[in-house]
Amino acid sequence: MAGTQQFGVIGLAVMGENLALNIERNGFPIAVYNRTWSVTEAFATGRAAGLKVVAARTLEEFVAALERPRRILVMVKAGGAVDAVLEQLGPLLEQGDIVIDGGNSLYKDTERRVQSAAGKPWRFFGMGVSGGEEGALWGPSLMPGGDREAYERLRPILEAISAKTDSGPCVTYCGRGSAGHFVKMVHNGIEYGDMQLIAEAYDLLRHVGGIDDGAEMERIFREWNAGELQSFLIEITIGIVSHPDRLAGRGLLVDAILDSAGQKGTGKWTTIAAMEFGVPIPTITAAVDARLISSLKQERVRASGQLDGPKPSALPADRRAQFVDDVRNALYASKICSYAQGLALLAAASREHDYGIDVGEVARIWKGGCIIRAVFLDTITKAFRRHPGLENLLLDAEFGRAVADRQTAWRRVVETATQHGIAVPAFAASLAYYDAYRRARGPAYIIQAQRDFFGAHTFQRIDRDGTFHENWGEK
């Protein structure tokens, strides 16, 4: 007897549970399975009680509960757990069934799984999911990639459960093969950059701007969030900077948090991919490096007592208002450069892997649901609609002007940070990227001469065609 449930979810950690509830709430009866029955049972008798949910003890029961052809979302830990599920689930599937990996899988693993499933009756589909726990429950940004026909079968459900903005559901067909997980990886890399830039802005306001009052810091970020910097990450920072330390009973919680940031690897993956594709993403890489150096807490404590350098100090009161405004401008300019880098990486990967990624459409689906949702993504979408083949966001006239208008303030901020001994790797990397990108002739000719000198690697000239080698030892 054929099953009646329209969608299946494997893996009932928080994200899996919330997506399952989102799917059921939007009119699609579901079947759920977790390898530990007690987890499945707790979900079925708890949050899913009274809903159109079938809880399966075994994968066989789970598969039998689904209408054919089946649509199954796998929400387990990236890596070997996904392969283990596919190995157990595969023999139970039939012609036309679709298995979606909705975890944070490395795109290369997704590509391997797509190829492995090519000779099987069922199809494998990779999909990035962003928005955290709340997004999963009430509307995430979804980044599906794989077989186009499979996407069309999934589309009604994905559009129903995704976040919605004034430009439509925050889901689109990202492209062939592993495109969905590649897009999600780059999303996370941009997220790293955004978070580091905001952290640097706060650090500067606190230790150079002299703003140690939580209410005043909240007012500044609230003001920023009312303009061009409006975003989810600025919005949550508003709630962070003035939050009291309830455990200690005094002061701000941010002052009691260890300055060592964790990571799950997607930022590192983005940096590795950029190197493989030959695309510079210095802001994102600086953000990854900043997290790595933050983990060297004990070393940094020792170094603070041994290494000399300027100490942060508050600016005179009459300079603070200008400095706050400068930091806002530097943050926006740096943010533009960070997104320019990430979107250039998407375009390069699309060309190399024949993904068929529409960069402007990707920016559109990031407007809602996801962690990097921001008001200026609408402007990015319009830029790529104006120029579908836009090589770099900085080459769009509107964004080019936005950066140019802010660069004096941006340079003052980086200079001031250096003078005060405060590292701003993401601000500085963004500025270096901008300056390197806008120079018609950089210093690489010296590197080419060096390579030819010690390794006869040859070089090209600017005044004639051909490849040349010089006997550098002769004058």
Secondary structure, 3 states (H helix, E strand, C coil): CCCCECEEEECCCHHHHHHHHHHHHCCCCEEEECCCHHHHHHHHHCCCCCCCEEECCCHHHHHHCECCCCEEEECCCCCHHHHHHHHHHHHHCCCCCEEEECCCCCHHHHHHHHHHHCCCCCEEEEEEEECHHHHHHHCCEEEEECCHHHHHHHHHHHHHHCCEECCEECECCCCCCCHHHHHHHHHHHHHHHHHHHHHHHHHHHHHCCCCCCHHHHHHHHHHHCCCCCCEHHHHHHHHHHCCECCCCCCCEHHHHCCCCCCCCCHHHHHHHHHHHHCCCCHHHHHHHHHHHHHCCHHHHHHHHCCCCCCCCCCCCHHHHHHHHHHHHHHHHHHHHHHHHHHHHHHHHHHHHHCCCCCHHHHHHHCCCCCCCCECCHHHHHHHHHHCCCCCCHHHCHHHHHHHHHHHHHHHHHHHHHHHCCCCCHHHHHHHHHHHHHHCCCCCHHHHHHHHHHHHCCCECCCCCCCCECCCCCCC
